[in-house]
Amino acid sequence: MQQIAKQIGGKGEIAILSAAQTATNQNTWIDFMKDELKKPEYKDIKLVQTAYGDDDAQKSFQQTQGLLSAYPNLKGIISPTTVGVAAAARYLSTSPQKGKIKLTGLGFPNQMRKFVKDGTVEEFQLWVPKDVGYLAGQAAAALKAGRITGKEGEKFKAGRLGEYTIGANGEIVLGPLTTFTAKNIDDFDF
């Protein structure tokens, strides 16, 4: 929400291009986006539709086309799925709306590089896989060594990533996401 709000100047119509309607992680993220939209700083942004591409490139491409057709005043699209954001970028890159309709979401740098470089996408985000694995390894080592038990609220040092706190149900959230732009996208290869 923060990225799209910045890109559209804090006002206008936006849409979400998600994966499947039954994808738990997608629905959780969408709920958080809707909660974020209730904040005063987003009062001039209106979510007009959540479309579902079922994590299929062709269906996501078609859904993007449908969103642009149905909402001529659309200013931005958020796609919290690597398949969806790449398909939406592919559609936008050849449309008259290229650069006019902002697109962000979760994507792989190798998938999105050409769209960032050609101006279709300003920025998008994702967790860096090596950091996800590194954090999991650090947590496993701390658990094995008895430095943590997995109880909510426990803190542990995760090497180069710093300190983390164990959340509910033993969950550890990597955060924050890495933002990929024209300035740094060539630094990543995944």
C-alpha positions as CSV (number, residue, x, y, z in Angstrom):
1,M,0.0,0.0,0.0
2,Q,2.8,2.4,0.9
3,Q,4.5,1.8,-2.5
4,I,1.4,2.3,-4.6
5,A,0.3,5.3,-2.6
6,K,3.6,7.0,-3.2
7,Q,3.6,6.1,-6.9
8,I,0.0,7.5,-7.5
9,G,0.5,10.6,-5.5
10,G,-1.8,9.4,-2.7
11,K,-5.0,9.5,-4.6
12,G,-6.9,7.5,-7.2
13,E,-8.4,4.2,-7.9
14,I,-6.4,1.0,-7.4
15,A,-7.0,-2.7,-7.9
16,I,-5.4,-5.9,-6.5
17,L,-4.5,-8.7,-8.8
18,S,-4.2,-11.8,-6.6
19,A,-3.6,-15.5,-7.1
20,A,-6.5,-17.8,-6.2
21,Q,-9.5,-16.8,-4.1
22,T,-8.6,-19.7,-1.8
23,A,-4.9,-18.8,-1.3
24,T,-4.6,-18.2,2.5
25,N,-1.5,-16.1,2.3
26,Q,-2.9,-13.9,-0.5
27,N,-6.2,-13.4,1.4
28,T,-4.3,-12.5,4.6
29,W,-2.2,-9.9,2.7
30,I,-5.3,-8.5,1.1
31,D,-7.0,-8.1,4.5
32,F,-3.9,-6.2,5.7
33,M,-4.0,-4.0,2.6
34,K,-7.7,-3.2,3.2
35,D,-7.0,-2.4,6.9
36,E,-4.1,-0.1,5.8
37,L,-6.5,1.6,3.4
38,K,-8.6,2.7,6.4
39,K,-5.8,4.9,7.6
40,P,-6.3,8.7,7.1
41,E,-3.3,8.9,4.8
42,Y,-5.1,6.7,2.3
43,K,-8.4,8.5,2.4
44,D,-8.1,9.5,-1.3
45,I,-7.3,6.0,-2.5
46,K,-10.2,3.7,-3.5
47,L,-9.9,0.0,-4.0
48,V,-12.2,-0.7,-6.9
49,Q,-11.7,-4.5,-7.4
50,T,-9.7,-7.6,-6.3
51,A,-9.2,-9.8,-9.4
52,Y,-7.9,-13.3,-9.3
53,G,-5.5,-14.8,-11.9
54,D,-5.2,-18.1,-10.1
55,D,-1.4,-17.9,-10.4
56,D,-1.7,-18.6,-14.1
57,A,0.2,-16.2,-16.3
58,Q,-2.3,-16.0,-19.1
59,K,-5.3,-15.6,-16.8
60,S,-3.5,-12.9,-14.8
61,F,-2.6,-11.2,-18.1
62,Q,-6.3,-11.3,-19.1
63,Q,-7.4,-10.1,-15.7
64,T,-5.1,-7.1,-16.0
65,Q,-6.6,-6.3,-19.4
66,G,-10.1,-6.6,-17.8
67,L,-9.2,-4.2,-15.0
68,L,-7.9,-1.5,-17.4
69,S,-11.0,-1.9,-19.5
70,A,-13.5,-1.8,-16.6
71,Y,-11.8,1.1,-14.7
72,P,-10.7,3.8,-17.2
73,N,-9.5,5.9,-14.2
74,L,-7.4,3.2,-12.6
75,K,-4.1,4.6,-11.3
76,G,-2.5,1.5,-9.9
77,I,-2.4,-2.2,-9.4
78,I,-0.9,-4.2,-6.5
79,S,-0.2,-7.9,-7.2
80,P,1.0,-9.8,-4.2
81,T,1.9,-12.8,-6.4
82,T,5.0,-13.3,-8.5
83,V,3.0,-14.8,-11.4
84,G,0.5,-12.0,-11.3
85,V,2.9,-9.0,-11.1
86,A,4.9,-10.4,-14.0
87,A,1.8,-11.0,-16.1
88,A,0.5,-7.5,-15.3
89,A,3.8,-6.0,-16.2
90,R,3.9,-7.9,-19.5
91,Y,0.4,-6.5,-20.4
92,L,1.2,-3.0,-19.3
93,S,4.6,-2.9,-21.1
94,T,2.8,-3.0,-24.5
95,S,-0.3,-1.0,-23.6
96,P,-0.9,2.8,-24.0
97,Q,-1.1,2.9,-20.2
98,K,2.5,1.9,-19.8
99,G,4.0,4.3,-17.2
100,K,0.6,5.8,-16.5
101,I,-0.9,3.0,-14.5
102,K,1.5,2.1,-11.7
103,L,2.2,-1.5,-10.8
104,T,3.8,-3.0,-7.7
105,G,3.7,-6.2,-5.8
106,L,5.8,-9.2,-5.0
107,G,8.1,-10.4,-7.8
108,F,11.4,-12.0,-8.7
109,P,14.1,-9.6,-10.0
110,N,15.0,-11.9,-12.9
111,Q,11.3,-11.9,-13.9
112,M,10.8,-8.2,-13.5
113,R,14.2,-6.8,-14.6
114,K,13.1,-5.8,-18.2
115,F,9.9,-4.2,-16.9
116,V,11.8,-2.1,-14.4
117,K,14.4,-1.1,-17.0
118,D,11.8,-0.2,-19.7
119,G,9.8,2.0,-17.2
120,T,6.8,-0.2,-16.9
121,V,7.4,-0.8,-13.2
122,E,9.1,1.7,-10.8
123,E,9.6,-0.7,-7.9
124,F,8.4,-3.9,-6.4
125,Q,9.3,-6.1,-3.5
126,L,10.1,-9.6,-2.2
127,W,12.0,-11.3,0.5
128,V,15.5,-12.3,-0.5
129,P,15.6,-16.1,-0.5
130,K,19.0,-16.4,1.0
131,D,17.9,-14.3,3.9
132,V,14.8,-16.5,4.4
133,G,17.0,-19.6,4.5
134,Y,19.6,-17.9,6.7
135,L,17.0,-16.9,9.3
136,A,15.5,-20.4,9.3
137,G,19.0,-21.8,9.8
138,Q,19.8,-19.4,12.6
139,A,16.5,-20.2,14.4
140,A,17.1,-23.9,14.0
141,A,20.6,-23.6,15.4
142,A,19.4,-21.5,18.4
143,L,16.6,-24.0,19.1
144,K,19.0,-27.0,18.9
145,A,21.5,-25.2,21.1
146,G,18.8,-24.5,23.7
147,R,19.1,-20.7,23.4
148,I,15.4,-20.6,22.6
149,T,12.5,-22.9,23.1
150,G,10.1,-21.5,20.5
151,K,8.0,-19.7,23.0
152,E,6.3,-16.5,22.0
153,G,8.2,-13.4,23.0
154,E,11.7,-15.1,23.1
155,K,14.4,-13.1,21.4
156,F,17.5,-14.5,19.7
157,K,20.4,-13.2,17.6
158,A,20.1,-14.3,14.0
159,G,23.7,-13.6,12.9
160,R,24.1,-10.9,10.2
161,L,20.3,-10.3,10.3
162,G,20.2,-9.0,13.8
163,E,17.8,-9.8,16.6
164,Y,14.4,-11.4,16.2
165,T,11.5,-12.1,18.4
166,I,9.4,-15.2,18.2
167,G,5.8,-14.5,17.5
168,A,2.6,-16.5,18.1
169,N,2.7,-20.2,17.3
170,G,6.5,-20.1,17.1
171,E,6.5,-17.9,14.0
172,I,9.4,-15.7,13.1
173,V,8.8,-13.0,10.5
174,L,11.8,-12.0,8.3
175,G,10.7,-8.6,7.2
176,P,11.2,-6.0,5.9
177,L,10.9,-6.8,2.3
178,T,13.7,-5.9,-0.2
179,T,12.6,-3.1,-2.6
180,F,13.9,-3.6,-6.2
181,T,14.3,-0.5,-8.4
182,A,16.3,0.4,-11.5
183,K,19.2,1.4,-9.2
184,N,19.6,-2.0,-7.5
185,I,17.9,-4.7,-9.6
186,D,21.1,-5.8,-11.3
187,D,22.5,-6.6,-7.8
188,F,20.1,-9.6,-7.6
189,D,20.0,-12.9,-9.5
190,F,17.0,-15.0,-8.6
